[in-house]
Amino acid sequence: MRRFRGESLHKVDSKGRVSIPAQFRRVLEEGDPDFKADVNPSCVLVHNLKGKKCLEGYSISSINEVDDLVAFLPRYSREREILERMLNAQSSYAQIDDNGRLVLSSRLRKLIDVESEAIFIGMGDKFQIWEPAAYRIDMEEIEREFDAYEESKNPFNLLQHSRAVVD
């Protein structure tokens, strides 16, 4: 399955409509079991992320995988309740329109301070939508954190360990 990759800046109109990058739409189409030629794909937008001024978008199949992970937690545990609340109550379904756009409600735009532009950020199995200046600040922080790693503790080294878990 394709993954969300890259950065793409888009205009947001006064009604909150914003074009989704074409390559992101392909991922959403592949990840929506109800997608057909005459039906536009849907996605789930998660908001109110702790410490992040962005929305996270998931294809239907990706959010189902996240839901399955949450379902493995003990049914009445506080951790499960917190995750269910953050992932279900703090999210909404969105359908892509015939012009390849997503409508961001005024509430969602206000949550992430988006006015006239939004930047889409590919994150593999999900994507993020940011106000461009806020994204630049967050990215600068990530770059500082990455640069602070000693060579032996470089996050890319973790990938070797994750492969061993998969194998």
Summary of the structure (lengths in Angstrom):
residues: 167
radius of gyration: 17.2
end to end distance: 19.3
largest distance: 51.6
contacts: 447
relative contact order: 0.19
helix: 43%
strand: 26%
